[in-house]
Amino acid sequence: MAQQEHPAVTRFREYLRINTMQPKPDYQKCVDFLAAQATELGLAYKVVESAPGILNIFITLEGTDPSLPSILLNSHTDVVPVFREKWSCDPFEAIKRDDGYILARGAQDMKCVGWSYFEAIRALLAKGWKPKRTVHMSFVADEEIGGQLGMKLLVNRQEFKDLNVGFALDEGIASEKDTIRVFYGERAPWWVKVVSTGQTGHGSQLIIEDNATLKLMKVINKFMDYRADQEYKLIHGIDGRKVELGDVNTINLTMLNAGVQFNVVPQDAWAGFDVRVSPRTDINEFKNMLIEMAESEPGVKLEFVTFFGSNKLTPIDDGNQWWETVTKVAKQHNISLEPEIFPAATDSRYLREIGIPAFGISYLKNVPILLHDHDERIHEDQFLEGIPFYSNLIEQLAEL
């Protein structure tokens, strides 16, 4: 006789089956599902449209002292596209294999975290818990495409300000070791476009004084020299100290465009770069350095396609009650923590920018990193194991 599935796993798989894949996420179906689950638990909720068709939902458990700053449990509902031919199953069927692995887009990034919050709150309510601080769960849209129409807009809306958030939890990344990674900051994400203009001419010529492509190549080489320096530091460390990806800056050439015909020297050329700025770097000094490297060449301009001007950190010292609580709960669960700077970008950057301390924690240990990968998956035992951890963490954070 087949073992009956744990109800929390069944609900989690229902959530995974909602197709919120970019570029056309079904946000309406998603918030309807979440609202129904909130109603079942007797929790108040509010749906907020941050931009036309961009739906977010806040679910609230009011505290006994609502004047205290609240706890925000943040997660995003959208997921990245899939290459269906590379999957062994339908990525939105949320099948559970015989070995207990649940395969679905969003299984690691990050519906497992959002649903762990829900099940943690469910478990706390079942024992009659009433928090001192109000606890909000936020399920927000569009994180996977930069949060420009999601959290970036939400933090400036009155509905968000009314939440009175004092501290937030958000997503992390899986650990392949027996540890939980805790992210207390992240690198500022920029998309940079370098545009070069010059003199056109016949492709047979050798000397063209103002050559757009040659000038662009000089800038690219400067950027790549800097990139090589950062790569060396990542591999060999800094002053004998091992560093992680979040401790260095990255510049990656991601786009190139020039030319109209093989025998015509182009008068315009441009290159696009993905740039990530570590909190270890002065963000304004780095910005000015990039501009100088590019615009020292005549006829070359640097444009910021996207720019985020903050790479604030949340303190991880004994003076921070939030950090002290996270470490205390981890010890109670015999969990080793690895504090890191997030190498990419999450919605937490918008929270830290306005002064809200935030930690990114995904309860994923001893598992391969499969976010955005084919056959993204999580084992049902790992998912269930995380619920008591989140329950204790939420309970103790809300009682501070």
N, C-alpha and C positions, 0 to 999 in steps of 0.2 A: 504494500500500500504506500503510495507516494506521500511524503511528508508535507503537511499543510504549510503553505507559505505564510511568513510573518506578515500581519496586516500592514506594517510600516513599509515593507518591501513592495507589497501590492500597490499601495498609494504612490510610492516613489515611481514605480513603473508607469502608472497612469500619467503622472506628471511628465515623464520622459517622452511619452507618446504624442504629446502636443507639439506639433511641428512649428517651432519658432526659429526656423533657419533663415538667416539673412540670404538674400535681400528682401524677402517678403515674409517676415514672421507673422504667425497668427496670434497677435497680441490679444485680440478679443476673446478667443477661446481660452487663452491662458489666464487672463484675469477673471473670466467667468468661473473657471475651475478653482482658482485660488480663493475667490470670494465665497464660493460654496463651501470650501473646506473651513474657512474662517467662521462662517455662519454655524457650521456643525459644532464648532468649539465655543460658540457664544462670544466670538471676538468681533469688535468693531473694525470696519475697514473703509477706506476711501480710495476710489480710482481717480487718478490724476492724469490728464492728457497734456504731456509736456510740449507736444507739437501735434499737428493734425495727424491722427491715426497712431500716435506713439503713446501707448497706454502703460501706466505704472500703477502699482497698488501698494498702499500702506495698510498693514494689519496691526492692530494695537491691543495690548494688554495693559490696562491702566494700573498704575502703582498706587500704593496707599499714601504716598507723598508725591503727587504729581508736580509739585513745585521744584523738585530736584531735576537736574538735567537727565534726560532719558538715555536708554541704551538702544542703539540701532543695529539690527541684524540685517545686513545688506547682502543682496545677491542679484545677479542679472538673469533675465529670462531668455534672452536671445542666444542663439548658438551659431557657429560658423558653418559654411557650406560643406557638403560632403562630395567625394568622388564615389558614387554608388557602385561602380564596377570594382572598386577596391575593397568593398565591405563583404563580409561573409554572410550578411543578413540585411534586412531592411533596417536602416539606421534609426527609424522612428517606430519600430515594432517593439523595442525594448524587450527582446527575448532574454530568457534566462537559460543559459546552457546547463547541462547536467553537472558541470563542475562548479556551479554557483555563480558564475560571472554573468553580469547583466550588461548587454551590449547595446549602446545607444549613443547618438550624438548628444552631448551634454552630461554624460554619465560622470565625467570628472570635471568638466568646465561648463557651468558650475552648478548644475541642478542638484547634484548630490549635496552640496553645502546648503542651498536654499531649503531643500526638503528636510535635511537634518535639523535645521532650525525649527521647522514646523513640528517635527516629531518630538523634538526636545521640549517645546512648549506644551505639546499634547501630554507628554509624560509628567511635566510639572503641574499642569492643571488637574491631572488625574489624582494627584495627592493633595489637592486643595491649596496649592501654593498661591500666595498673593504677594507680588513683589513690592519692595519699597519704591524703587524707581519704575517709572513706566517703561515698558519694552515695546519697541516697534519692529516689525519685520517689513523690510522694503524689498519689493520685487520690481526691478527697474529694467527699462528697455534700452536697446541700442548700444550696450557696452562694447560689443564685439566690433563695432565700426567707430569706436572712439568716444562714445557717450555724448556726442555733440548735441543730439536731440533728446538725450536722456538725462543722466545725472548732472551734466554741465548746466542744463536749464533748470532742473529741479531744485538745486541748492539755492537758487535765487527766487524761488516762488514762495508765496506766503504759506502755502500748505506744508512746505518743508520746514520753514522757519518755526511754524507752530508746533512742530515735533519737539523742539527744545533739546536737540541731541547733544549729549555730553561725551559720548564715546561710541565707536562703531567697530563691528567685526565685518570682515569682507573675505574675499577668496584668497587662497594661496595656490601652491602647486604641490603635486605629489612628491613624495620622497622615496627614493629607491632603497633607503636605509631604514633602520628601525627608529626613526625620528619623525617629529612633526616640524615642518618648516614654518616659521613665523616671520611675516614680512612687515617691517615697521617703516618702510619708505619705498619709493620707487624712482626710477629714472624719468626725467621729463622727456616726453616724446615730441620730436619735431620732424616735419617733412620740409625739406629745403630744396629749392629749385635755383640752379645757377644758370643764368642766361647770358650767352656771349653773342655779340653782333660784330660784323666786320665787313671786309671787302670781298665781293664775289669775283669770279674769274673762270677761265677755262681750266678744266681738269688736267691739262698737259703742262701748265705752268709750274715752276718750282719756287719762284720768289713772289709771294703775295704778302706785302708788308703787314696788313691788318687782317690776319686769318682767324676767323671766328673759331674754327675747330681746334687750331693749335693753341689758342688762348684758353679754351675750355679744357684741353688736355693738361695744360700747366696747372690749372686749378684742381683738376681731378688728382693729379700727382701729389699736390700738396696735401689734399685730404687723405689720400691713401698712405702718405708718409706718416701722418698723424695716427691713422688707423693702425699701422704697423707698430708704432710705439705703444699704443694701448694693448694691442695683442701680445706684445712682448711682456708687458707688465702682468697681464692676466695669466700667462704661462709661467713666468719666472718669479712673480711676486714683486712687491715694492719694499725696498730696504729689508729684505729677508722675511717679509710678512706675506703670507698667502692671501690672495684676494679672490673674490668671486666676481661674476659677470656684472653684478649690480654696483661694484666698486669702481668700474672703469667706464669710459665713454665709448660709444660705438658710432662709426660713420660707415654706412653701407651704400654703395652705388646701386640704385634699384631701377633707374630709368635713363635712357639715352635717346636723343632725337636730333637729327640733322639731315640736310640734303634733300634735293628734289630730283636729281638725275646723276648718273655715274660720272659724267664728264663736266659737271658744274660744281665749282667750289662753293659751298653754301655760305650765305651771308648771315645766317642765324644757326645757332646750335644751343642745346640746353641739356642739362643733366639733373636728375632727381636723386636725392639722398634721404635715407631714413637715418635720423640722428637720435641718439638717446644720451641724456646728460645725467650723470651720477650725482647724487647729493654730496659726494666728496669733492665736487667741482663748484666753483663760484659761477653761477649760471650767467650772470651778466658779462663777466670776463670771457667766458667761453663763447657767448654770442658775438661779442666784439671781435674775438680772434677769428671766427669763421668769416665774418664780413670782411675783415682785413685780408685774409688769405684769398678770398675771391675777388674783391674789388680793387686789389692792388694791380690787377691786370686791366688796362684801358678797354672800355667798352664791355665790361663784364659787370653784371648786377646779381646780387643774391636776394632771393625772395623767400619769405616764410609762408609756405602753403598752409601749414598748421604750426602753431607755436603755443607752448604751455610754459608759463614763466615761473613756475614754482616746483621745487623738489624738496619740500619740507620733510623732516623726519619726525616720527613719534618717539619720544624718549624711551629707552629701555634701561632704566636704572632703578635703584631702590626707592627713589623719590617719587616714582610714578605708580600710583595705586592700581592703575589698569594693568601695567606690566607685572606688578607684584602678584596680582590676582591670577593672571594667566600662568605664571610660573608655579604658583601654589597649587592650582588645579592640576597642572601637568604632573607635579610630584605625587599628588594623590592618586593619579592614574598610572604612575610609574612610566611616564613618557618623557623622553629627552627632547628638548627643543633646540632648534637651530635658527637663531635670529639672522635674517638676511634683508638685503635691499632687493626688491622685486626688479628683475631685469627688464620687464616689459612695462605695461601700463594697465591699471585697473581703475574702477570708479573711485577708489580710495583717494586718488590724487585730488579730486575735486573736494573731498571732505577735509583733507589735511590743509588744502589751500585756504579754506575759510576758518581754520583753527580747530577743527574737530580731530582729536587723536583717533587713530585707527590701526588695527592689526589685521593682516590677511592670514587666515588659518583655514586650510582644508585638511580634514582628518583623512589623510591618505598616506600611509606609511608602508614600507616594504612592497611598493607597487611601481610598475614602470610609468613614466610620464607620458600620458597618451592624450593630453589636451590637443585638439585640432587634428588628431591622427586618425588613421583608418581603424575600424573596430575599437573605437574608444569604449572603455569598459571599467567596471568596478565590481568587486566581489560583494555578494550580499552580506557576508559576515563582516566585512570591513565597514560597510554602510551602517549596519546595526551596532557595531562596536563604537562608532563615533557618536551615537545618540546620547548615551550616558555622559560622555565627555562634554558635549555641548550643553546638556542639561545642567550639569554642575557648574560649568563656566558661566552660563547665563544667570543661574541662580545667585552665584556669588558676586557677579558684577552688579546685578540689580539690587543687592543688599548693601552695597557700599554707601 
